[in-house]
Amino acid sequence: MKSKGRHHVGPMKKEQRIKTSRVVYLCIAAVYFLVVVGATAYSLTAYQEQLPQVELIKPDRGRLPPECLTDGPDGKIMNTVERQDGPWGQRYIIKQFTVYAYQELPDGNLFVYEAVSNENPVVRSTTADFLWDGMEVSISLE
């Protein structure tokens, strides 16, 4: 009979295989948990801080200050903010409307028909150079 030697490892027993697979699954679960915790921490801190801030106003029966409209390729653009449910709470998303007709009022404000039927608040000012439809922003509470 052949001698197998001192360092020969025989086939694994069934209990050892089950124990090894449990350890592997626990390691995978721990890594997944750490990734989720890290993503949550990033989303609630650094990501929120780098979003452009917007100041909002509610239109008064279609009346808006002139700074609420910006120049666009087809005319003036009115930016509104829509609140949506996100993976880590509320998100604020820019929705843009092209304003084809508006009327200047004697007090310096503008009457914008699109603002009458709109339920979302309108962007008055922003820290971003430009806004686009679908952009996520944070609300300035000043």
VOBAGU-907878 format. One record per residue (C-alpha): residue in three letters; chain; z, x, y. Coordinates in Angstrom, 1 decimal, decimal comma. Example, Ala and Ser with C-alpha at 12.3 -4.5 7.8 and 13.67 -1.06 7.14 Angstrom:
2
+------+-------+--------+--------+--------+
| roro | numar |     zz |     xx |     yy |
+------+-------+--------+--------+--------+
|  ALA |     A |    7,8 |   12,3 |   -4,5 |
|  SER |     A |    7,1 |   13,7 |   -1,1 |
+------+-------+--------+--------+--------+
This chain:
142
+------+-------+--------+--------+--------+
| roro | numar |     zz |     xx |     yy |
+------+-------+--------+--------+--------+
|  MET |     A |    0,0 |    0,0 |    0,0 |
|  LYS |     A |   -0,9 |    1,2 |    3,5 |
|  SER |     A |    1,8 |    1,9 |    6,0 |
|  LYS |     A |    1,3 |    0,0 |    9,2 |
|  GLY |     A |    3,2 |    2,4 |   11,4 |
|  ARG |     A |    6,0 |    2,0 |   13,9 |
|  HIS |     A |    4,0 |    0,4 |   16,8 |
|  HIS |     A |    2,0 |   -2,1 |   14,8 |
|  VAL |     A |    2,1 |   -5,6 |   16,4 |
|  GLY |     A |    1,5 |   -8,3 |   13,9 |
|  PRO |     A |    0,1 |  -11,8 |   14,7 |
|  MET |     A |    2,1 |  -13,8 |   17,2 |
|  LYS |     A |    4,2 |  -16,6 |   15,8 |
|  LYS |     A |    3,6 |  -20,1 |   17,0 |
|  GLU |     A |    6,9 |  -20,2 |   19,0 |
|  GLN |     A |    5,9 |  -17,0 |   20,8 |
|  ARG |     A |    2,5 |  -18,5 |   21,8 |
|  ILE |     A |    4,1 |  -21,7 |   23,1 |
|  LYS |     A |    6,6 |  -19,7 |   25,1 |
|  THR |     A |    3,9 |  -17,4 |   26,6 |
|  SER |     A |    1,8 |  -20,4 |   27,6 |
|  ARG |     A |    4,8 |  -22,0 |   29,3 |
|  VAL |     A |    5,4 |  -18,9 |   31,3 |
|  VAL |     A |    1,7 |  -18,8 |   32,3 |
|  TYR |     A |    1,7 |  -22,5 |   33,4 |
|  LEU |     A |    4,9 |  -21,9 |   35,4 |
|  CYS |     A |    3,4 |  -19,0 |   37,2 |
|  ILE |     A |    0,3 |  -21,0 |   38,1 |
|  ALA |     A |    2,5 |  -23,9 |   39,3 |
|  ALA |     A |    4,6 |  -21,5 |   41,4 |
|  VAL |     A |    1,4 |  -19,9 |   43,0 |
|  TYR |     A |    0,1 |  -23,4 |   43,8 |
|  PHE |     A |    3,4 |  -24,5 |   45,3 |
|  LEU |     A |    3,4 |  -21,4 |   47,5 |
|  VAL |     A |   -0,2 |  -22,0 |   48,7 |
|  VAL |     A |    0,7 |  -25,6 |   49,6 |
|  VAL |     A |    3,8 |  -24,6 |   51,5 |
|  GLY |     A |    1,8 |  -21,9 |   53,3 |
|  ALA |     A |   -1,0 |  -24,3 |   54,3 |
|  THR |     A |    1,5 |  -26,8 |   55,5 |
|  ALA |     A |    3,4 |  -24,3 |   57,6 |
|  TYR |     A |    0,1 |  -23,0 |   59,1 |
|  SER |     A |   -1,1 |  -26,5 |   59,9 |
|  LEU |     A |    2,1 |  -27,5 |   61,6 |
|  THR |     A |    2,4 |  -24,3 |   63,7 |
|  ALA |     A |   -0,4 |  -21,9 |   64,3 |
|  TYR |     A |   -3,3 |  -24,4 |   63,8 |
|  GLN |     A |   -1,8 |  -27,0 |   66,2 |
|  GLU |     A |   -1,2 |  -24,4 |   68,8 |
|  GLN |     A |   -4,8 |  -23,2 |   68,9 |
|  LEU |     A |   -6,3 |  -26,7 |   69,3 |
|  PRO |     A |   -7,6 |  -27,4 |   72,8 |
|  GLN |     A |   -5,3 |  -29,8 |   74,8 |
|  VAL |     A |   -6,5 |  -32,9 |   76,5 |
|  GLU |     A |   -4,9 |  -35,1 |   79,2 |
|  LEU |     A |   -5,6 |  -38,8 |   78,6 |
|  ILE |     A |   -5,7 |  -41,9 |   80,8 |
|  LYS |     A |   -6,2 |  -45,6 |   79,9 |
|  PRO |     A |   -9,1 |  -47,2 |   81,8 |
|  ASP |     A |   -8,1 |  -49,9 |   84,2 |
|  ARG |     A |  -10,7 |  -52,7 |   83,5 |
|  GLY |     A |  -13,5 |  -50,1 |   83,3 |
|  ARG |     A |  -12,3 |  -48,1 |   86,4 |
|  LEU |     A |  -12,2 |  -44,4 |   85,8 |
|  PRO |     A |  -11,8 |  -41,3 |   88,1 |
|  PRO |     A |  -15,1 |  -39,3 |   88,4 |
|  GLU |     A |  -13,6 |  -36,3 |   86,4 |
|  CYS |     A |  -13,6 |  -38,5 |   83,3 |
|  LEU |     A |  -17,4 |  -38,3 |   83,0 |
|  THR |     A |  -19,2 |  -35,0 |   82,2 |
|  ASP |     A |  -22,9 |  -34,1 |   82,3 |
|  GLY |     A |  -24,8 |  -34,5 |   79,1 |
|  PRO |     A |  -28,4 |  -34,1 |   78,0 |
|  ASP |     A |  -29,1 |  -37,8 |   78,3 |
|  GLY |     A |  -26,9 |  -38,7 |   81,2 |
|  LYS |     A |  -23,1 |  -38,8 |   81,7 |
|  ILE |     A |  -20,7 |  -38,5 |   78,7 |
|  MET |     A |  -17,4 |  -40,2 |   78,4 |
|  ASN |     A |  -15,0 |  -38,5 |   75,9 |
|  THR |     A |  -12,4 |  -40,6 |   74,2 |
|  VAL |     A |   -9,7 |  -39,8 |   71,6 |
|  GLU |     A |   -9,3 |  -41,6 |   68,4 |
|  ARG |     A |   -6,1 |  -41,3 |   66,3 |
|  GLN |     A |   -6,7 |  -40,8 |   62,5 |
|  ASP |     A |   -4,5 |  -40,2 |   59,6 |
|  GLY |     A |   -4,7 |  -36,6 |   58,4 |
|  PRO |     A |   -3,3 |  -34,7 |   55,4 |
|  TRP |     A |   -0,3 |  -33,6 |   57,5 |
|  GLY |     A |    0,2 |  -36,5 |   59,9 |
|  GLN |     A |   -1,8 |  -37,8 |   62,8 |
|  ARG |     A |   -5,0 |  -36,1 |   64,0 |
|  TYR |     A |   -6,7 |  -36,7 |   67,3 |
|  ILE |     A |  -10,5 |  -36,7 |   67,2 |
|  ILE |     A |  -12,9 |  -36,7 |   70,1 |
|  LYS |     A |  -15,5 |  -39,6 |   70,2 |
|  GLN |     A |  -18,2 |  -39,3 |   72,7 |
|  PHE |     A |  -20,2 |  -42,1 |   74,4 |
|  THR |     A |  -23,3 |  -41,6 |   76,5 |
|  VAL |     A |  -22,9 |  -43,5 |   79,8 |
|  TYR |     A |  -26,3 |  -44,7 |   80,9 |
|  ALA |     A |  -25,2 |  -46,8 |   83,9 |
|  TYR |     A |  -22,1 |  -46,7 |   86,1 |
|  GLN |     A |  -21,3 |  -47,8 |   89,5 |
|  GLU |     A |  -19,4 |  -45,9 |   92,3 |
|  LEU |     A |  -16,6 |  -48,0 |   93,8 |
|  PRO |     A |  -15,5 |  -47,8 |   97,4 |
|  ASP |     A |  -12,2 |  -46,1 |   96,5 |
|  GLY |     A |  -14,0 |  -43,2 |   94,9 |
|  ASN |     A |  -13,5 |  -44,3 |   91,3 |
|  LEU |     A |  -16,3 |  -45,3 |   88,9 |
|  PHE |     A |  -16,9 |  -48,5 |   87,1 |
|  VAL |     A |  -18,1 |  -47,7 |   83,5 |
|  TYR |     A |  -19,1 |  -50,6 |   81,3 |
|  GLU |     A |  -18,5 |  -48,6 |   78,1 |
|  ALA |     A |  -14,8 |  -48,1 |   79,2 |
|  VAL |     A |  -14,3 |  -51,9 |   79,4 |
|  SER |     A |  -14,9 |  -52,5 |   75,7 |
|  ASN |     A |  -13,4 |  -49,2 |   74,5 |
|  GLU |     A |   -9,8 |  -49,4 |   73,1 |
|  ASN |     A |   -9,2 |  -45,6 |   72,9 |
|  PRO |     A |   -7,8 |  -43,5 |   75,8 |
|  VAL |     A |  -10,3 |  -41,5 |   77,8 |
|  VAL |     A |  -10,1 |  -37,7 |   78,4 |
|  ARG |     A |   -9,3 |  -36,9 |   82,0 |
|  SER |     A |   -9,1 |  -33,1 |   81,6 |
|  THR |     A |   -9,1 |  -30,5 |   78,9 |
|  THR |     A |   -8,3 |  -26,8 |   78,3 |
|  ALA |     A |  -11,6 |  -26,4 |   76,3 |
|  ASP |     A |  -14,8 |  -25,2 |   77,9 |
|  PHE |     A |  -16,6 |  -28,1 |   76,3 |
|  LEU |     A |  -15,9 |  -30,9 |   73,8 |
|  TRP |     A |  -18,1 |  -32,3 |   71,1 |
|  ASP |     A |  -18,0 |  -35,4 |   68,9 |
|  GLY |     A |  -15,6 |  -35,0 |   66,0 |
|  MET |     A |  -13,7 |  -32,1 |   67,5 |
|  GLU |     A |   -9,9 |  -32,2 |   66,8 |
|  VAL |     A |   -7,6 |  -31,8 |   69,8 |
|  SER |     A |   -4,0 |  -32,0 |   70,7 |
|  ILE |     A |   -2,5 |  -34,3 |   73,3 |
|  SER |     A |   -1,0 |  -32,8 |   76,5 |
|  LEU |     A |    2,3 |  -34,6 |   77,4 |
|  GLU |     A |    2,5 |  -33,5 |   81,0 |
+------+-------+--------+--------+--------+
